[in-house]
């Protein structure tokens, strides 16, 4: 049960990252580096996920 909850949590974080990036691009920003991690979290409600983890 704990393994499945961990996997589902990681999947949710990864999916929210994708939505956040799409909204970031919609707002006119092209790269995640142009917005701080805190701004990305609070404004787009998503964590920054490294490419290796995504």
mmCIF file of the N, C-alpha and C atoms, coordinates in Angstrom:
data_MODEL
# 
_entry.id   MODEL 
# 
loop_
_atom_site.group_PDB 
_atom_site.id 
_atom_site.type_symbol 
_atom_site.label_atom_id 
_atom_site.label_alt_id 
_atom_site.label_comp_id 
_atom_site.label_asym_id 
_atom_site.label_entity_id 
_atom_site.label_seq_id 
_atom_site.pdbx_PDB_ins_code 
_atom_site.Cartn_x 
_atom_site.Cartn_y 
_atom_site.Cartn_z 
_atom_site.occupancy 
_atom_site.B_iso_or_equiv 
_atom_site.pdbx_formal_charge 
_atom_site.auth_seq_id 
_atom_site.auth_comp_id 
_atom_site.auth_asym_id 
_atom_site.auth_atom_id 
_atom_site.pdbx_PDB_model_num 
ATOM 1   N N  . UNK A 1 1  ? 0.813  -1.176 0.000   1.00 0.00 ? 1  UNK A N  1 
ATOM 2   C CA . UNK A 1 1  ? 0.000  0.000  0.000   1.00 0.00 ? 1  UNK A CA 1 
ATOM 3   C C  . UNK A 1 1  ? 0.875  1.266  0.000   1.00 0.00 ? 1  UNK A C  1 
ATOM 4   N N  . UNK A 1 2  ? 1.939  1.280  0.808   1.00 0.00 ? 2  UNK A N  1 
ATOM 5   C CA . UNK A 1 2  ? 2.785  2.469  0.898   1.00 0.00 ? 2  UNK A CA 1 
ATOM 6   C C  . UNK A 1 2  ? 3.540  2.716  -0.404  1.00 0.00 ? 2  UNK A C  1 
ATOM 7   N N  . UNK A 1 3  ? 3.927  1.655  -1.082  1.00 0.00 ? 3  UNK A N  1 
ATOM 8   C CA . UNK A 1 3  ? 4.625  1.802  -2.359  1.00 0.00 ? 3  UNK A CA 1 
ATOM 9   C C  . UNK A 1 3  ? 3.690  2.419  -3.393  1.00 0.00 ? 3  UNK A C  1 
ATOM 10  N N  . UNK A 1 4  ? 2.465  1.951  -3.439  1.00 0.00 ? 4  UNK A N  1 
ATOM 11  C CA . UNK A 1 4  ? 1.493  2.463  -4.405  1.00 0.00 ? 4  UNK A CA 1 
ATOM 12  C C  . UNK A 1 4  ? 1.178  3.929  -4.126  1.00 0.00 ? 4  UNK A C  1 
ATOM 13  N N  . UNK A 1 5  ? 1.040  4.307  -2.862  1.00 0.00 ? 5  UNK A N  1 
ATOM 14  C CA . UNK A 1 5  ? 0.780  5.705  -2.528  1.00 0.00 ? 5  UNK A CA 1 
ATOM 15  C C  . UNK A 1 5  ? 1.946  6.597  -2.939  1.00 0.00 ? 5  UNK A C  1 
ATOM 16  N N  . UNK A 1 6  ? 3.167  6.117  -2.774  1.00 0.00 ? 6  UNK A N  1 
ATOM 17  C CA . UNK A 1 6  ? 4.336  6.874  -3.204  1.00 0.00 ? 6  UNK A CA 1 
ATOM 18  C C  . UNK A 1 6  ? 4.371  7.065  -4.707  1.00 0.00 ? 6  UNK A C  1 
ATOM 19  N N  . UNK A 1 7  ? 4.074  6.009  -5.444  1.00 0.00 ? 7  UNK A N  1 
ATOM 20  C CA . UNK A 1 7  ? 4.060  6.087  -6.909  1.00 0.00 ? 7  UNK A CA 1 
ATOM 21  C C  . UNK A 1 7  ? 2.956  7.030  -7.382  1.00 0.00 ? 7  UNK A C  1 
ATOM 22  N N  . UNK A 1 8  ? 1.787  6.948  -6.777  1.00 0.00 ? 8  UNK A N  1 
ATOM 23  C CA . UNK A 1 8  ? 0.691  7.848  -7.155  1.00 0.00 ? 8  UNK A CA 1 
ATOM 24  C C  . UNK A 1 8  ? 1.032  9.301  -6.841  1.00 0.00 ? 8  UNK A C  1 
ATOM 25  N N  . UNK A 1 9  ? 1.709  9.537  -5.735  1.00 0.00 ? 9  UNK A N  1 
ATOM 26  C CA . UNK A 1 9  ? 2.111  10.902 -5.389  1.00 0.00 ? 9  UNK A CA 1 
ATOM 27  C C  . UNK A 1 9  ? 3.093  11.453 -6.410  1.00 0.00 ? 9  UNK A C  1 
ATOM 28  N N  . UNK A 1 10 ? 4.076  10.648 -6.800  1.00 0.00 ? 10 UNK A N  1 
ATOM 29  C CA . UNK A 1 10 ? 5.043  11.086 -7.802  1.00 0.00 ? 10 UNK A CA 1 
ATOM 30  C C  . UNK A 1 10 ? 4.373  11.334 -9.150  1.00 0.00 ? 10 UNK A C  1 
ATOM 31  N N  . UNK A 1 11 ? 3.418  10.507 -9.506  1.00 0.00 ? 11 UNK A N  1 
ATOM 32  C CA . UNK A 1 11 ? 2.681  10.691 -10.758 1.00 0.00 ? 11 UNK A CA 1 
ATOM 33  C C  . UNK A 1 11 ? 1.899  11.998 -10.722 1.00 0.00 ? 11 UNK A C  1 
ATOM 34  N N  . UNK A 1 12 ? 1.261  12.292 -9.605  1.00 0.00 ? 12 UNK A N  1 
ATOM 35  C CA . UNK A 1 12 ? 0.488  13.523 -9.464  1.00 0.00 ? 12 UNK A CA 1 
ATOM 36  C C  . UNK A 1 12 ? 1.399  14.746 -9.575  1.00 0.00 ? 12 UNK A C  1 
ATOM 37  N N  . UNK A 1 13 ? 2.549  14.713 -8.906  1.00 0.00 ? 13 UNK A N  1 
ATOM 38  C CA . UNK A 1 13 ? 3.492  15.830 -8.968  1.00 0.00 ? 13 UNK A CA 1 
ATOM 39  C C  . UNK A 1 13 ? 3.978  16.029 -10.391 1.00 0.00 ? 13 UNK A C  1 
ATOM 40  N N  . UNK A 1 14 ? 4.264  14.958 -11.094 1.00 0.00 ? 14 UNK A N  1 
ATOM 41  C CA . UNK A 1 14 ? 4.730  15.042 -12.475 1.00 0.00 ? 14 UNK A CA 1 
ATOM 42  C C  . UNK A 1 14 ? 3.644  15.605 -13.391 1.00 0.00 ? 14 UNK A C  1 
ATOM 43  N N  . UNK A 1 15 ? 2.408  15.180 -13.206 1.00 0.00 ? 15 UNK A N  1 
ATOM 44  C CA . UNK A 1 15 ? 1.305  15.689 -14.022 1.00 0.00 ? 15 UNK A CA 1 
ATOM 45  C C  . UNK A 1 15 ? 1.046  17.169 -13.750 1.00 0.00 ? 15 UNK A C  1 
ATOM 46  N N  . UNK A 1 16 ? 1.114  17.591 -12.477 1.00 0.00 ? 16 UNK A N  1 
ATOM 47  C CA . UNK A 1 16 ? 0.936  19.004 -12.138 1.00 0.00 ? 16 UNK A CA 1 
ATOM 48  C C  . UNK A 1 16 ? 2.053  19.846 -12.744 1.00 0.00 ? 16 UNK A C  1 
ATOM 49  N N  . UNK A 1 17 ? 3.255  19.296 -12.825 1.00 0.00 ? 17 UNK A N  1 
ATOM 50  C CA . UNK A 1 17 ? 4.375  19.993 -13.452 1.00 0.00 ? 17 UNK A CA 1 
ATOM 51  C C  . UNK A 1 17 ? 4.069  20.246 -14.928 1.00 0.00 ? 17 UNK A C  1 
ATOM 52  N N  . UNK A 1 18 ? 3.550  19.228 -15.613 1.00 0.00 ? 18 UNK A N  1 
ATOM 53  C CA . UNK A 1 18 ? 3.200  19.396 -17.032 1.00 0.00 ? 18 UNK A CA 1 
ATOM 54  C C  . UNK A 1 18 ? 2.155  20.493 -17.219 1.00 0.00 ? 18 UNK A C  1 
ATOM 55  N N  . UNK A 1 19 ? 1.150  20.514 -16.369 1.00 0.00 ? 19 UNK A N  1 
ATOM 56  C CA . UNK A 1 19 ? 0.107  21.541 -16.452 1.00 0.00 ? 19 UNK A CA 1 
ATOM 57  C C  . UNK A 1 19 ? 0.701  22.912 -16.147 1.00 0.00 ? 19 UNK A C  1 
ATOM 58  N N  . UNK A 1 20 ? 1.569  22.978 -15.152 1.00 0.00 ? 20 UNK A N  1 
ATOM 59  C CA . UNK A 1 20 ? 2.206  24.239 -14.805 1.00 0.00 ? 20 UNK A CA 1 
ATOM 60  C C  . UNK A 1 20 ? 3.061  24.788 -15.926 1.00 0.00 ? 20 UNK A C  1 
ATOM 61  N N  . UNK A 1 21 ? 3.801  23.922 -16.610 1.00 0.00 ? 21 UNK A N  1 
ATOM 62  C CA . UNK A 1 21 ? 4.637  24.347 -17.739 1.00 0.00 ? 21 UNK A CA 1 
ATOM 63  C C  . UNK A 1 21 ? 3.758  24.859 -18.881 1.00 0.00 ? 21 UNK A C  1 
ATOM 64  N N  . UNK A 1 22 ? 2.658  24.187 -19.162 1.00 0.00 ? 22 UNK A N  1 
ATOM 65  C CA . UNK A 1 22 ? 1.752  24.656 -20.218 1.00 0.00 ? 22 UNK A CA 1 
ATOM 66  C C  . UNK A 1 22 ? 1.185  26.028 -19.876 1.00 0.00 ? 22 UNK A C  1 
ATOM 67  N N  . UNK A 1 23 ? 0.801  26.231 -18.618 1.00 0.00 ? 23 UNK A N  1 
ATOM 68  C CA . UNK A 1 23 ? 0.279  27.532 -18.204 1.00 0.00 ? 23 UNK A CA 1 
ATOM 69  C C  . UNK A 1 23 ? 1.370  28.598 -18.220 1.00 0.00 ? 23 UNK A C  1 
ATOM 70  N N  . UNK A 1 24 ? 2.578  28.215 -17.887 1.00 0.00 ? 24 UNK A N  1 
ATOM 71  C CA . UNK A 1 24 ? 3.707  29.138 -17.935 1.00 0.00 ? 24 UNK A CA 1 
ATOM 72  C C  . UNK A 1 24 ? 3.947  29.619 -19.356 1.00 0.00 ? 24 UNK A C  1 
ATOM 73  N N  . UNK A 1 25 ? 3.904  28.688 -20.305 1.00 0.00 ? 25 UNK A N  1 
ATOM 74  C CA . UNK A 1 25 ? 4.071  29.044 -21.713 1.00 0.00 ? 25 UNK A CA 1 
ATOM 75  C C  . UNK A 1 25 ? 2.901  29.887 -22.213 1.00 0.00 ? 25 UNK A C  1 
ATOM 76  N N  . UNK A 1 26 ? 1.703  29.604 -21.718 1.00 0.00 ? 26 UNK A N  1 
ATOM 77  C CA . UNK A 1 26 ? 0.525  30.372 -22.106 1.00 0.00 ? 26 UNK A CA 1 
ATOM 78  C C  . UNK A 1 26 ? 0.635  31.828 -21.641 1.00 0.00 ? 26 UNK A C  1 
ATOM 79  N N  . UNK A 1 27 ? 1.318  32.029 -20.506 1.00 0.00 ? 27 UNK A N  1 
ATOM 80  C CA . UNK A 1 27 ? 1.509  33.377 -19.968 1.00 0.00 ? 27 UNK A CA 1 
ATOM 81  C C  . UNK A 1 27 ? 2.656  34.125 -20.648 1.00 0.00 ? 27 UNK A C  1 
ATOM 82  N N  . UNK A 1 28 ? 3.330  33.478 -21.583 1.00 0.00 ? 28 UNK A N  1 
ATOM 83  C CA . UNK A 1 28 ? 4.373  34.157 -22.337 1.00 0.00 ? 28 UNK A CA 1 
ATOM 84  C C  . UNK A 1 28 ? 5.790  33.869 -21.897 1.00 0.00 ? 28 UNK A C  1 
ATOM 85  N N  . UNK A 1 29 ? 5.980  33.010 -20.924 1.00 0.00 ? 29 UNK A N  1 
ATOM 86  C CA . UNK A 1 29 ? 7.319  32.626 -20.512 1.00 0.00 ? 29 UNK A CA 1 
ATOM 87  C C  . UNK A 1 29 ? 7.698  31.349 -21.231 1.00 0.00 ? 29 UNK A C  1 
ATOM 88  N N  . UNK A 1 30 ? 8.961  31.273 -21.674 1.00 0.00 ? 30 UNK A N  1 
ATOM 89  C CA . UNK A 1 30 ? 9.343  30.103 -22.452 1.00 0.00 ? 30 UNK A CA 1 
ATOM 90  C C  . UNK A 1 30 ? 10.102 29.066 -21.641 1.00 0.00 ? 30 UNK A C  1 
ATOM 91  N N  . UNK A 1 31 ? 10.820 29.487 -20.623 1.00 0.00 ? 31 UNK A N  1 
ATOM 92  C CA . UNK A 1 31 ? 11.634 28.549 -19.856 1.00 0.00 ? 31 UNK A CA 1 
ATOM 93  C C  . UNK A 1 31 ? 11.308 28.635 -18.378 1.00 0.00 ? 31 UNK A C  1 
ATOM 94  N N  . UNK A 1 32 ? 11.480 27.526 -17.683 1.00 0.00 ? 32 UNK A N  1 
ATOM 95  C CA . UNK A 1 32 ? 11.245 27.498 -16.244 1.00 0.00 ? 32 UNK A CA 1 
ATOM 96  C C  . UNK A 1 32 ? 12.298 28.343 -15.518 1.00 0.00 ? 32 UNK A C  1 
ATOM 97  N N  . UNK A 1 33 ? 13.477 28.557 -16.132 1.00 0.00 ? 33 UNK A N  1 
ATOM 98  C CA . UNK A 1 33 ? 14.523 29.342 -15.490 1.00 0.00 ? 33 UNK A CA 1 
ATOM 99  C C  . UNK A 1 33 ? 14.132 30.809 -15.341 1.00 0.00 ? 33 UNK A C  1 
ATOM 100 N N  . UNK A 1 34 ? 13.175 31.286 -16.118 1.00 0.00 ? 34 UNK A N  1 
ATOM 101 C CA . UNK A 1 34 ? 12.764 32.690 -16.043 1.00 0.00 ? 34 UNK A CA 1 
ATOM 102 C C  . UNK A 1 34 ? 11.864 32.966 -14.840 1.00 0.00 ? 34 UNK A C  1 
ATOM 103 N N  . UNK A 1 35 ? 11.385 31.921 -14.184 1.00 0.00 ? 35 UNK A N  1 
ATOM 104 C CA . UNK A 1 35 ? 10.525 32.050 -13.011 1.00 0.00 ? 35 UNK A CA 1 
ATOM 105 C C  . UNK A 1 35 ? 11.172 31.274 -11.869 1.00 0.00 ? 35 UNK A C  1 
ATOM 106 N N  . UNK A 1 36 ? 11.184 31.843 -10.678 1.00 0.00 ? 36 UNK A N  1 
ATOM 107 C CA . UNK A 1 36 ? 11.782 31.131 -9.547  1.00 0.00 ? 36 UNK A CA 1 
ATOM 108 C C  . UNK A 1 36 ? 10.914 29.934 -9.150  1.00 0.00 ? 36 UNK A C  1 
ATOM 109 N N  . UNK A 1 37 ? 11.519 29.010 -8.423  1.00 0.00 ? 37 UNK A N  1 
ATOM 110 C CA . UNK A 1 37 ? 10.793 27.818 -7.984  1.00 0.00 ? 37 UNK A CA 1 
ATOM 111 C C  . UNK A 1 37 ? 9.617  28.189 -7.087  1.00 0.00 ? 37 UNK A C  1 
ATOM 112 N N  . UNK A 1 38 ? 9.813  29.203 -6.232  1.00 0.00 ? 38 UNK A N  1 
ATOM 113 C CA . UNK A 1 38 ? 8.725  29.626 -5.346  1.00 0.00 ? 38 UNK A CA 1 
ATOM 114 C C  . UNK A 1 38 ? 7.563  30.225 -6.128  1.00 0.00 ? 38 UNK A C  1 
ATOM 115 N N  . UNK A 1 39 ? 7.870  31.077 -7.107  1.00 0.00 ? 39 UNK A N  1 
ATOM 116 C CA . UNK A 1 39 ? 6.812  31.669 -7.929  1.00 0.00 ? 39 UNK A CA 1 
ATOM 117 C C  . UNK A 1 39 ? 6.066  30.591 -8.709  1.00 0.00 ? 39 UNK A C  1 
ATOM 118 N N  . UNK A 1 40 ? 6.810  29.632 -9.241  1.00 0.00 ? 40 UNK A N  1 
ATOM 119 C CA . UNK A 1 40 ? 6.192  28.544 -10.002 1.00 0.00 ? 40 UNK A CA 1 
ATOM 120 C C  . UNK A 1 40 ? 5.248  27.751 -9.109  1.00 0.00 ? 40 UNK A C  1 
ATOM 121 N N  . UNK A 1 41 ? 5.666  27.488 -7.882  1.00 0.00 ? 41 UNK A N  1 
ATOM 122 C CA . UNK A 1 41 ? 4.831  26.725 -6.958  1.00 0.00 ? 41 UNK A CA 1 
ATOM 123 C C  . UNK A 1 41 ? 3.570  27.493 -6.576  1.00 0.00 ? 41 UNK A C  1 
ATOM 124 N N  . UNK A 1 42 ? 3.732  28.753 -6.178  1.00 0.00 ? 42 UNK A N  1 
ATOM 125 C CA . UNK A 1 42 ? 2.580  29.512 -5.693  1.00 0.00 ? 42 UNK A CA 1 
ATOM 126 C C  . UNK A 1 42 ? 1.643  29.958 -6.806  1.00 0.00 ? 42 UNK A C  1 
ATOM 127 N N  . UNK A 1 43 ? 2.193  30.333 -7.949  1.00 0.00 ? 43 UNK A N  1 
ATOM 128 C CA . UNK A 1 43 ? 1.348  30.850 -9.011  1.00 0.00 ? 43 UNK A CA 1 
ATOM 129 C C  . UNK A 1 43 ? 0.726  29.735 -9.859  1.00 0.00 ? 43 UNK A C  1 
ATOM 130 N N  . UNK A 1 44 ? 1.499  28.698 -10.152 1.00 0.00 ? 44 UNK A N  1 
ATOM 131 C CA . UNK A 1 44 ? 1.017  27.613 -11.019 1.00 0.00 ? 44 UNK A CA 1 
ATOM 132 C C  . UNK A 1 44 ? 0.664  26.341 -10.253 1.00 0.00 ? 44 UNK A C  1 
ATOM 133 N N  . UNK A 1 45 ? 0.842  26.379 -8.939  1.00 0.00 ? 45 UNK A N  1 
ATOM 134 C CA . UNK A 1 45 ? 0.490  25.259 -8.056  1.00 0.00 ? 45 UNK A CA 1 
ATOM 135 C C  . UNK A 1 45 ? 1.140  23.951 -8.504  1.00 0.00 ? 45 UNK A C  1 
ATOM 136 N N  . UNK A 1 46 ? 2.454  24.021 -8.732  1.00 0.00 ? 46 UNK A N  1 
ATOM 137 C CA . UNK A 1 46 ? 3.193  22.842 -9.172  1.00 0.00 ? 46 UNK A CA 1 
ATOM 138 C C  . UNK A 1 46 ? 4.612  22.906 -8.642  1.00 0.00 ? 46 UNK A C  1 
ATOM 139 N N  . UNK A 1 47 ? 5.191  21.749 -8.406  1.00 0.00 ? 47 UNK A N  1 
ATOM 140 C CA . UNK A 1 47 ? 6.584  21.652 -8.018  1.00 0.00 ? 47 UNK A CA 1 
ATOM 141 C C  . UNK A 1 47 ? 7.451  21.625 -9.266  1.00 0.00 ? 47 UNK A C  1 
ATOM 142 N N  . UNK A 1 48 ? 8.687  22.051 -9.122  1.00 0.00 ? 48 UNK A N  1 
ATOM 143 C CA . UNK A 1 48 ? 9.639  21.928 -10.213 1.00 0.00 ? 48 UNK A CA 1 
ATOM 144 C C  . UNK A 1 48 ? 10.204 20.514 -10.179 1.00 0.00 ? 48 UNK A C  1 
ATOM 145 N N  . UNK A 1 49 ? 10.107 19.807 -11.305 1.00 0.00 ? 49 UNK A N  1 
ATOM 146 C CA . UNK A 1 49 ? 10.563 18.429 -11.391 1.00 0.00 ? 49 UNK A CA 1 
ATOM 147 C C  . UNK A 1 49 ? 11.740 18.375 -12.356 1.00 0.00 ? 49 UNK A C  1 
ATOM 148 N N  . UNK A 1 50 ? 12.907 17.876 -11.934 1.00 0.00 ? 50 UNK A N  1 
ATOM 149 C CA . UNK A 1 50 ? 14.046 17.761 -12.835 1.00 0.00 ? 50 UNK A CA 1 
ATOM 150 C C  . UNK A 1 50 ? 13.740 16.794 -13.980 1.00 0.00 ? 50 UNK A C  1 
ATOM 151 N N  . UNK A 1 51 ? 14.396 17.007 -15.118 1.00 0.00 ? 51 UNK A N  1 
ATOM 152 C CA . UNK A 1 51 ? 14.148 16.151 -16.282 1.00 0.00 ? 51 UNK A CA 1 
ATOM 153 C C  . UNK A 1 51 ? 14.446 14.689 -15.996 1.00 0.00 ? 51 UNK A C  1 
ATOM 154 N N  . UNK A 1 52 ? 15.469 14.423 -15.160 1.00 0.00 ? 52 UNK A N  1 
ATOM 155 C CA . UNK A 1 52 ? 15.812 13.037 -14.843 1.00 0.00 ? 52 UNK A CA 1 
ATOM 156 C C  . UNK A 1 52 ? 14.689 12.336 -14.066 1.00 0.00 ? 52 UNK A C  1 
ATOM 157 N N  . UNK A 1 53 ? 13.957 13.107 -13.297 1.00 0.00 ? 53 UNK A N  1 
ATOM 158 C CA . UNK A 1 53 ? 12.877 12.538 -12.475 1.00 0.00 ? 53 UNK A CA 1 
ATOM 159 C C  . UNK A 1 53 ? 11.546 12.523 -13.199 1.00 0.00 ? 53 UNK A C  1 
ATOM 160 N N  . UNK A 1 54 ? 11.438 13.302 -14.215 1.00 0.00 ? 54 UNK A N  1 
ATOM 161 C CA . UNK A 1 54 ? 10.171 13.433 -14.927 1.00 0.00 ? 54 UNK A CA 1 
ATOM 162 C C  . UNK A 1 54 ? 9.978  12.240 -15.803 1.00 0.00 ? 54 UNK A C  1 
# 
